[in-house]
Amino acid sequence: MIHQWKRALLESASGVFERGVRKTPKIDEEQVKELHAKIGQLALANSFLSES
């Protein structure tokens, strides 16, 4: 995950200092799916642990 963040920073760091039109960030659909799955797992674990 840290390597992905570093790669994203290196690819778009120059855009931080540019003036003018803002670019919309690129959305990685695969990463979004992974994060949604992780949220579901954590919600289920949280629910299970709160019932105990």
Rosetta constraint file for C-alpha pairs under 8 A:
AtomPair CA 1 CA 5 HARMONIC 6.41 0.50
AtomPair CA 2 CA 6 HARMONIC 6.11 0.50
AtomPair CA 3 CA 7 HARMONIC 6.08 0.50
AtomPair CA 4 CA 8 HARMONIC 6.11 0.50
AtomPair CA 5 CA 9 HARMONIC 6.10 0.50
AtomPair CA 6 CA 10 HARMONIC 6.14 0.50
AtomPair CA 7 CA 11 HARMONIC 6.11 0.50
AtomPair CA 8 CA 12 HARMONIC 6.17 0.50
AtomPair CA 9 CA 13 HARMONIC 5.23 0.50
AtomPair CA 10 CA 14 HARMONIC 7.96 0.50
AtomPair CA 12 CA 16 HARMONIC 7.25 0.50
AtomPair CA 13 CA 17 HARMONIC 7.68 0.50
AtomPair CA 14 CA 18 HARMONIC 6.78 0.50
AtomPair CA 27 CA 32 HARMONIC 7.88 0.50
AtomPair CA 28 CA 32 HARMONIC 6.36 0.50
AtomPair CA 29 CA 33 HARMONIC 6.27 0.50
AtomPair CA 30 CA 34 HARMONIC 6.30 0.50
AtomPair CA 31 CA 35 HARMONIC 6.11 0.50
AtomPair CA 32 CA 36 HARMONIC 6.14 0.50
AtomPair CA 33 CA 37 HARMONIC 6.21 0.50
AtomPair CA 34 CA 38 HARMONIC 6.22 0.50
AtomPair CA 35 CA 39 HARMONIC 6.12 0.50
AtomPair CA 36 CA 40 HARMONIC 6.25 0.50
AtomPair CA 37 CA 41 HARMONIC 6.29 0.50
AtomPair CA 38 CA 42 HARMONIC 6.14 0.50
AtomPair CA 39 CA 43 HARMONIC 6.01 0.50
AtomPair CA 40 CA 44 HARMONIC 6.13 0.50
AtomPair CA 41 CA 45 HARMONIC 6.19 0.50
AtomPair CA 42 CA 46 HARMONIC 5.94 0.50
AtomPair CA 43 CA 47 HARMONIC 6.05 0.50
AtomPair CA 44 CA 48 HARMONIC 6.10 0.50
AtomPair CA 45 CA 49 HARMONIC 6.06 0.50
AtomPair CA 46 CA 50 HARMONIC 6.05 0.50
AtomPair CA 47 CA 51 HARMONIC 6.41 0.50
AtomPair CA 48 CA 52 HARMONIC 6.84 0.50
